[in-house]
Amino acid sequence: MLDLDIIEVDGKTVDLKENAMDTMFFENTNPTSEATRTIKIKNSAPIRVAYHWSIYKTKNTNKIILEDEETHFKVSPAQGQIEGGGTIEF
């Protein structure tokens, strides 16, 4: 069973009772500016989990079209594995 949790955003522990989910969103920026956020995810499952990130133009949850991937957003590392019980920062 897959069990991934977001445990930190920008070094701040995520606790939904104390820290509202708005800590997950970016502030407004200008089109030419850059913004960076750091998210730490924990794999609470005992098995290794492979991952990859994709970013899409639409929020259509019924259908994902790979050709719709955006290029002006980036997540690093874009793919890899999280060991069982391990954490990783993006």
The first five atom37 places (N, CA, C, CB, O) and aatype in JSON, in Angstrom:
{
  "aatype": [12, 10, 3, 10, 3, 9, 9, 6, 19, 3, 7, 11, 16, 19, 3, 10, 11, 6, 2, 0, 12, 3, 16, 12, 13, 13, 6, 2, 16, 2, 14, 16, 15, 6, 0, 16, 1, 16, 9, 11, 9, 11, 2, 15, 0, 14, 9, 1, 19, 0, 18, 8, 17, 15, 9, 18, 11, 16, 11, 2, 16, 2, 11, 9, 9, 10, 6, 3, 6, 6, 16, 8, 13, 11, 19, 15, 14, 0, 5, 7, 5, 9, 6, 7, 7, 7, 16, 9, 6, 13],
  "atom_mask": [
    [1, 1, 1, 1, 1],
    [1, 1, 1, 1, 1],
    [1, 1, 1, 1, 1],
    [1, 1, 1, 1, 1],
    [1, 1, 1, 1, 1],
    [1, 1, 1, 1, 1],
    [1, 1, 1, 1, 1],
    [1, 1, 1, 1, 1],
    [1, 1, 1, 1, 1],
    [1, 1, 1, 1, 1],
    [1, 1, 1, 0, 1],
    [1, 1, 1, 1, 1],
    [1, 1, 1, 1, 1],
    [1, 1, 1, 1, 1],
    [1, 1, 1, 1, 1],
    [1, 1, 1, 1, 1],
    [1, 1, 1, 1, 1],
    [1, 1, 1, 1, 1],
    [1, 1, 1, 1, 1],
    [1, 1, 1, 1, 1],
    [1, 1, 1, 1, 1],
    [1, 1, 1, 1, 1],
    [1, 1, 1, 1, 1],
    [1, 1, 1, 1, 1],
    [1, 1, 1, 1, 1],
    [1, 1, 1, 1, 1],
    [1, 1, 1, 1, 1],
    [1, 1, 1, 1, 1],
    [1, 1, 1, 1, 1],
    [1, 1, 1, 1, 1],
    [1, 1, 1, 1, 1],
    [1, 1, 1, 1, 1],
    [1, 1, 1, 1, 1],
    [1, 1, 1, 1, 1],
    [1, 1, 1, 1, 1],
    [1, 1, 1, 1, 1],
    [1, 1, 1, 1, 1],
    [1, 1, 1, 1, 1],
    [1, 1, 1, 1, 1],
    [1, 1, 1, 1, 1],
    [1, 1, 1, 1, 1],
    [1, 1, 1, 1, 1],
    [1, 1, 1, 1, 1],
    [1, 1, 1, 1, 1],
    [1, 1, 1, 1, 1],
    [1, 1, 1, 1, 1],
    [1, 1, 1, 1, 1],
    [1, 1, 1, 1, 1],
    [1, 1, 1, 1, 1],
    [1, 1, 1, 1, 1],
    [1, 1, 1, 1, 1],
    [1, 1, 1, 1, 1],
    [1, 1, 1, 1, 1],
    [1, 1, 1, 1, 1],
    [1, 1, 1, 1, 1],
    [1, 1, 1, 1, 1],
    [1, 1, 1, 1, 1],
    [1, 1, 1, 1, 1],
    [1, 1, 1, 1, 1],
    [1, 1, 1, 1, 1],
    [1, 1, 1, 1, 1],
    [1, 1, 1, 1, 1],
    [1, 1, 1, 1, 1],
    [1, 1, 1, 1, 1],
    [1, 1, 1, 1, 1],
    [1, 1, 1, 1, 1],
    [1, 1, 1, 1, 1],
    [1, 1, 1, 1, 1],
    [1, 1, 1, 1, 1],
    [1, 1, 1, 1, 1],
    [1, 1, 1, 1, 1],
    [1, 1, 1, 1, 1],
    [1, 1, 1, 1, 1],
    [1, 1, 1, 1, 1],
    [1, 1, 1, 1, 1],
    [1, 1, 1, 1, 1],
    [1, 1, 1, 1, 1],
    [1, 1, 1, 1, 1],
    [1, 1, 1, 1, 1],
    [1, 1, 1, 0, 1],
    [1, 1, 1, 1, 1],
    [1, 1, 1, 1, 1],
    [1, 1, 1, 1, 1],
    [1, 1, 1, 0, 1],
    [1, 1, 1, 0, 1],
    [1, 1, 1, 0, 1],
    [1, 1, 1, 1, 1],
    [1, 1, 1, 1, 1],
    [1, 1, 1, 1, 1],
    [1, 1, 1, 1, 1]
  ],
  "atom_positions": [
    [[0.84, -1.18, 0.0], [0.0, 0.0, 0.0], [0.89, 1.24, 0.0], [-0.96, 0.0, 1.22], [1.82, 1.34, 0.8]],
    [[0.61, 2.18, -0.88], [1.37, 3.41, -1.01], [0.97, 4.38, 0.1], [1.14, 4.04, -2.4], [-0.22, 4.58, 0.36]],
    [[1.96, 4.98, 0.77], [1.69, 5.91, 1.87], [2.74, 7.02, 1.85], [1.69, 5.16, 3.25], [3.79, 6.91, 2.49]],
    [[2.45, 8.1, 1.11], [3.34, 9.25, 1.02], [2.73, 10.43, 1.76], [3.63, 9.62, -0.46], [1.53, 10.68, 1.66]],
    [[3.57, 11.16, 2.49], [3.11, 12.32, 3.25], [4.01, 13.51, 2.99], [3.07, 12.01, 4.75], [5.23, 13.37, 2.95]],
    [[3.42, 14.69, 2.82], [4.2, 15.93, 2.77], [4.46, 16.31, 4.22], [3.44, 17.09, 1.98], [3.52, 16.58, 4.97]],
    [[5.74, 16.33, 4.6], [6.06, 16.59, 6.01], [6.64, 17.98, 6.26], [7.03, 15.55, 6.51], [6.58, 18.48, 7.38]],
    [[7.2, 18.61, 5.22], [7.73, 19.96, 5.36], [7.54, 20.76, 4.08], [9.21, 19.93, 5.73], [7.59, 20.21, 2.98]],
    [[7.31, 22.04, 4.24], [7.3, 22.98, 3.12], [8.21, 24.14, 3.52], [5.84, 23.48, 2.76], [7.97, 24.81, 4.52]],
    [[9.25, 24.35, 2.72], [10.22, 25.41, 2.99], [10.79, 25.32, 4.41], [9.59, 26.78, 2.78], [10.98, 26.34, 5.08]],
    [[11.05, 24.09, 4.87], [11.64, 23.87, 6.19], [10.65, 23.96, 7.34], [0.0, 0.0, 0.0], [11.04, 23.77, 8.49]],
    [[9.38, 24.23, 7.06], [8.37, 24.34, 8.1], [7.53, 23.07, 8.13], [7.46, 25.59, 7.87], [6.99, 22.66, 7.1]],
    [[7.43, 22.44, 9.29], [6.68, 21.2, 9.44], [5.23, 21.42, 9.07], [6.8, 20.65, 10.87], [4.61, 22.39, 9.51]],
    [[4.69, 20.52, 8.26], [3.27, 20.59, 7.87], [2.45, 19.89, 8.93], [3.03, 19.96, 6.46], [2.57, 18.68, 9.13]],
    [[1.61, 20.65, 9.59], [0.67, 20.15, 10.58], [-0.66, 20.82, 10.25], [1.14, 20.44, 12.08], [-0.83, 22.01, 10.51]],
    [[-1.59, 20.07, 9.67], [-2.83, 20.67, 9.17], [-3.65, 21.35, 10.27], [-3.67, 19.61, 8.51], [-4.48, 22.2, 9.96]],
    [[-3.44, 21.0, 11.53], [-4.15, 21.68, 12.61], [-3.55, 23.05, 12.9], [-4.14, 20.81, 13.88], [-4.27, 23.99, 13.24]],
    [[-2.22, 23.17, 12.77], [-1.54, 24.43, 13.09], [-1.2, 25.24, 11.86], [-0.29, 24.15, 13.87], [-1.29, 26.47, 11.89]],
    [[-0.8, 24.59, 10.77], [-0.4, 25.27, 9.54], [-1.44, 25.0, 8.47], [1.01, 24.82, 9.07], [-1.64, 23.85, 8.07]],
    [[-2.09, 26.03, 8.0], [-3.12, 25.86, 6.98], [-2.5, 25.37, 5.68], [-3.89, 27.18, 6.74], [-1.31, 25.56, 5.45]],
    [[-3.3, 24.74, 4.83], [-2.81, 24.21, 3.56], [-2.34, 25.31, 2.62], [-3.88, 23.4, 2.89], [-1.71, 25.0, 1.61]],
    [[-2.62, 26.59, 2.91], [-2.15, 27.65, 2.02], [-0.63, 27.73, 2.0], [-2.73, 28.98, 2.44], [-0.06, 28.42, 1.15]],
    [[0.06, 27.05, 2.93], [1.52, 26.99, 2.88], [2.0, 26.23, 1.66], [2.07, 26.36, 4.15], [3.18, 26.28, 1.32]],
    [[1.1, 25.51, 1.0], [1.46, 24.71, -0.17], [1.44, 25.52, -1.47], [0.52, 23.53, -0.29], [1.93, 25.04, -2.49]],
    [[0.89, 26.72, -1.46], [0.72, 27.48, -2.69], [1.78, 28.57, -2.82], [-0.66, 28.1, -2.74], [2.28, 29.08, -1.82]],
    [[2.13, 28.92, -4.07], [3.08, 29.98, -4.34], [2.41, 31.34, -4.21], [3.68, 29.81, -5.74], [1.21, 31.49, -4.47]],
    [[3.19, 32.32, -3.81], [2.73, 33.7, -3.83], [2.61, 34.14, -5.28], [3.69, 34.64, -3.03], [3.19, 33.51, -6.16]],
    [[1.86, 35.21, -5.55], [1.77, 35.76, -6.91], [3.14, 36.27, -7.33], [0.71, 36.9, -6.98], [3.88, 36.84, -6.52]],
    [[3.48, 36.06, -8.6], [4.74, 36.54, -9.13], [4.53, 37.2, -10.47], [5.75, 35.4, -9.26], [3.48, 37.04, -11.09]],
    [[5.52, 37.96, -10.92], [5.5, 38.55, -12.25], [5.9, 37.5, -13.27], [6.45, 39.78, -12.33], [6.59, 36.54, -12.92]],
    [[5.47, 37.66, -14.53], [5.78, 36.64, -15.54], [7.27, 36.38, -15.75], [5.19, 37.06, -16.84], [7.64, 35.27, -16.14]],
    [[8.13, 37.36, -15.51], [9.56, 37.15, -15.75], [10.33, 36.77, -14.49], [10.15, 38.4, -16.33], [11.54, 36.55, -14.55]],
    [[9.65, 36.68, -13.36], [10.34, 36.37, -12.11], [10.41, 34.86, -11.88], [9.63, 37.05, -10.92], [9.76, 34.08, -12.58]],
    [[11.21, 34.47, -10.9], [11.33, 33.07, -10.53], [10.95, 32.91, -9.07], [12.76, 32.54, -10.79], [11.18, 33.81, -8.26]],
    [[10.38, 31.77, -8.73], [10.04, 31.45, -7.35], [10.41, 30.0, -7.09], [8.52, 31.69, -7.07], [10.27, 29.14, -7.97]],
    [[10.89, 29.73, -5.9], [11.3, 28.38, -5.54], [10.66, 27.99, -4.22], [12.85, 28.28, -5.44], [10.58, 28.79, -3.29]],
    [[10.19, 26.76, -4.15], [9.66, 26.19, -2.91], [10.33, 24.84, -2.71], [8.08, 26.04, -2.95], [10.68, 24.17, -3.68]],
    [[10.53, 24.44, -1.46], [11.1, 23.14, -1.14], [10.06, 22.34, -0.38], [12.42, 23.29, -0.31], [9.52, 22.78, 0.63]],
    [[9.79, 21.15, -0.88], [8.81, 20.25, -0.25], [9.52, 18.97, 0.12], [7.58, 19.97, -1.2], [10.22, 18.38, -0.71]],
    [[9.34, 18.52, 1.36], [9.92, 17.25, 1.8], [8.78, 16.23, 1.92], [10.7, 17.4, 3.16], [7.79, 16.46, 2.61]],
    [[8.96, 15.1, 1.24], [7.97, 14.04, 1.24], [8.54, 12.81, 1.91], [7.5, 13.71, -0.2], [9.7, 12.46, 1.68]],
    [[7.74, 12.15, 2.73], [8.16, 10.92, 3.4], [7.39, 9.74, 2.83], [7.94, 11.02, 4.93], [6.17, 9.81, 2.64]],
    [[8.1, 8.67, 2.56], [7.49, 7.4, 2.15], [7.29, 6.59, 3.42], [8.38, 6.63, 1.1], [8.23, 5.98, 3.92]],
    [[6.08, 6.58, 3.95], [5.78, 5.84, 5.18], [5.55, 4.36, 4.94], [4.58, 6.44, 5.85], [5.39, 3.59, 5.89]],
    [[5.52, 3.96, 3.67], [5.37, 2.54, 3.34], [6.71, 1.83, 3.51], [4.83, 2.37, 1.88], [7.76, 2.48, 3.45]],
    [[6.7, 0.53, 3.71], [7.96, -0.21, 3.89], [8.65, -0.57, 2.56], [7.7, -1.47, 4.67], [9.71, -1.18, 2.58]],
    [[8.07, -0.19, 1.43], [8.64, -0.56, 0.13], [9.16, 0.67, -0.61], [7.59, -1.28, -0.72], [8.69, 1.78, -0.37]],
    [[10.11, 0.47, -1.5], [10.64, 1.54, -2.34], [9.56, 1.97, -3.34], [11.94, 1.09, -3.07], [8.85, 1.13, -3.89]],
    [[9.46, 3.27, -3.57], [8.46, 3.82, -4.49], [9.17, 4.6, -5.59], [7.44, 4.73, -3.74], [9.94, 5.52, -5.31]],
    [[8.92, 4.22, -6.83], [9.43, 4.99, -7.97], [8.48, 6.16, -8.23], [9.58, 4.08, -9.24], [7.27, 6.03, -8.05]],
    [[9.02, 7.3, -8.67], [8.18, 8.47, -8.95], [8.69, 9.2, -10.18], [8.15, 9.43, -7.73], [9.83, 9.02, -10.6]],
    [[7.82, 10.02, -10.75], [8.19, 11.01, -11.75], [7.15, 12.13, -11.68], [8.26, 10.39, -13.2], [5.99, 11.89, -11.36]],
    [[7.59, 13.34, -11.97], [6.72, 14.52, -11.93], [6.35, 14.92, -13.34], [7.4, 15.68, -11.19], [7.18, 14.88, -14.25]],
    [[5.09, 15.31, -13.51], [4.62, 15.91, -14.76], [3.71, 17.07, -14.4], [3.88, 14.86, -15.66], [2.93, 16.99, -13.44]],
    [[3.8, 18.15, -15.16], [2.98, 19.34, -14.94], [2.17, 19.57, -16.19], [3.86, 20.59, -14.58], [2.71, 19.53, -17.3]],
    [[0.86, 19.81, -16.04], [-0.05, 19.89, -17.17], [-0.73, 21.25, -17.25], [-1.1, 18.79, -17.09], [-0.87, 21.94, -16.24]],
    [[-1.16, 21.63, -18.47], [-1.82, 22.92, -18.7], [-3.19, 22.99, -18.06], [-1.93, 23.18, -20.17], [-3.58, 24.05, -17.57]],
    [[-3.93, 21.9, -18.04], [-5.31, 21.93, -17.56], [-5.45, 21.16, -16.26], [-6.26, 21.36, -18.61], [-4.61, 20.33, -15.92]],
    [[-6.52, 21.45, -15.55], [-6.82, 20.77, -14.31], [-7.86, 19.67, -14.53], [-7.3, 21.76, -13.26], [-8.51, 19.24, -13.58]],
    [[-8.01, 19.24, -15.75], [-9.0, 18.21, -16.07], [-8.57, 16.9, -15.43], [-9.16, 18.04, -17.61], [-7.65, 16.24, -15.91]],
    [[-9.24, 16.52, -14.35], [-8.84, 15.32, -13.62], [-9.34, 14.04, -14.27], [-9.33, 15.39, -12.2], [-8.94, 12.95, -13.87]],
    [[-10.21, 14.17, -15.26], [-10.75, 12.97, -15.92], [-9.82, 12.43, -16.99], [-12.09, 13.28, -16.52], [-9.87, 11.25, -17.33]],
    [[-8.95, 13.31, -17.54], [-8.11, 12.88, -18.65], [-6.78, 13.63, -18.61], [-8.83, 13.12, -19.99], [-6.76, 14.86, -18.6]],
    [[-5.68, 12.9, -18.58], [-4.36, 13.49, -18.61], [-3.76, 13.24, -19.99], [-3.44, 12.91, -17.47], [-3.68, 12.09, -20.43]],
    [[-3.35, 14.32, -20.65], [-2.78, 14.22, -21.99], [-1.3, 14.59, -21.89], [-3.53, 15.14, -23.02], [-0.98, 15.74, -21.57]],
    [[-0.41, 13.65, -22.15], [1.02, 13.9, -21.99], [1.52, 15.05, -22.85], [1.79, 12.65, -22.31], [2.47, 15.72, -22.47]],
    [[0.9, 15.28, -24.0], [1.33, 16.37, -24.88], [1.06, 17.74, -24.25], [0.62, 16.27, -26.21], [1.6, 18.74, -24.73]],
    [[0.25, 17.81, -23.2], [-0.08, 19.08, -22.56], [0.94, 19.5, -21.5], [-1.44, 18.99, -21.93], [0.71, 20.49, -20.8]],
    [[2.05, 18.79, -21.36], [3.03, 19.15, -20.34], [3.57, 20.55, -20.56], [4.17, 18.14, -20.32], [3.88, 20.93, -21.69]],
    [[3.69, 21.32, -19.48], [4.23, 22.67, -19.51], [5.75, 22.62, -19.41], [3.65, 23.52, -18.37], [6.31, 21.63, -18.94]],
    [[6.41, 23.67, -19.85], [7.85, 23.72, -19.74], [8.34, 24.85, -18.84], [8.46, 23.87, -21.12], [9.54, 24.91, -18.55]],
    [[7.47, 25.74, -18.37], [7.94, 26.84, -17.54], [7.88, 26.54, -16.04], [7.14, 28.07, -17.83], [8.12, 27.43, -15.23]],
    [[7.56, 25.32, -15.67], [7.63, 24.86, -14.29], [8.62, 23.71, -14.24], [6.24, 24.43, -13.75], [8.77, 22.97, -15.22]],
    [[9.3, 23.56, -13.12], [10.28, 22.49, -13.01], [10.26, 21.93, -11.59], [11.7, 23.0, -13.38], [10.17, 22.69, -10.62]],
    [[10.33, 20.62, -11.46], [10.47, 19.95, -10.17], [11.76, 19.14, -10.24], [9.22, 19.04, -9.84], [11.99, 18.42, -11.21]],
    [[12.58, 19.27, -9.22], [13.85, 18.56, -9.22], [14.04, 17.84, -7.89], [15.01, 19.54, -9.47], [13.86, 18.45, -6.84]],
    [[14.39, 16.58, -7.9], [14.61, 15.72, -9.05], [13.3, 15.35, -9.72], [15.36, 14.47, -8.63], [12.28, 15.18, -9.05]],
    [[13.32, 15.23, -11.03], [12.11, 14.96, -11.8], [11.67, 13.51, -11.73], [12.32, 15.35, -13.24], [10.5, 13.21, -11.94]],
    [[12.59, 12.62, -11.42], [12.23, 11.22, -11.28], [13.26, 10.52, -10.4], [12.16, 10.52, -12.67], [14.36, 11.02, -10.18]],
    [[12.86, 9.38, -9.89], [13.76, 8.62, -9.02], [12.99, 7.63, -8.18], [0.0, 0.0, 0.0], [11.94, 7.14, -8.59]],
    [[13.53, 7.33, -7.01], [12.9, 6.4, -6.09], [13.04, 6.91, -4.68], [13.51, 5.0, -6.22], [14.03, 7.55, -4.33]],
    [[12.03, 6.61, -3.85], [12.08, 6.94, -2.43], [12.08, 5.6, -1.69], [10.85, 7.86, -1.99], [11.16, 4.8, -1.83]],
    [[13.12, 5.36, -0.9], [13.21, 4.11, -0.16], [12.1, 4.02, 0.89], [14.58, 3.99, 0.51], [11.57, 5.04, 1.33]],
    [[11.74, 2.81, 1.27], [10.74, 2.6, 2.33], [11.19, 3.28, 3.62], [0.0, 0.0, 0.0], [12.31, 3.05, 4.09]],
    [[10.33, 4.11, 4.19], [10.66, 4.85, 5.42], [11.53, 6.06, 5.18], [0.0, 0.0, 0.0], [11.85, 6.78, 6.12]],
    [[11.93, 6.32, 3.93], [12.82, 7.42, 3.61], [12.1, 8.72, 3.31], [0.0, 0.0, 0.0], [10.88, 8.74, 3.15]],
    [[12.88, 9.8, 3.22], [12.34, 11.1, 2.85], [13.14, 11.63, 1.67], [12.39, 12.1, 4.05], [14.27, 11.2, 1.42]],
    [[12.54, 12.58, 0.94], [13.21, 13.22, -0.17], [12.72, 14.65, -0.28], [12.98, 12.45, -1.5], [11.55, 14.94, 0.0]],
    [[13.61, 15.56, -0.68], [13.25, 16.96, -0.89], [13.13, 17.25, -2.36], [14.27, 17.91, -0.24], [13.95, 16.79, -3.16]],
    [[12.11, 18.01, -2.72], [11.9, 18.48, -4.09], [11.91, 19.98, -4.08], [10.57, 17.93, -4.68], [11.75, 20.6, -5.13]]
  ]
}
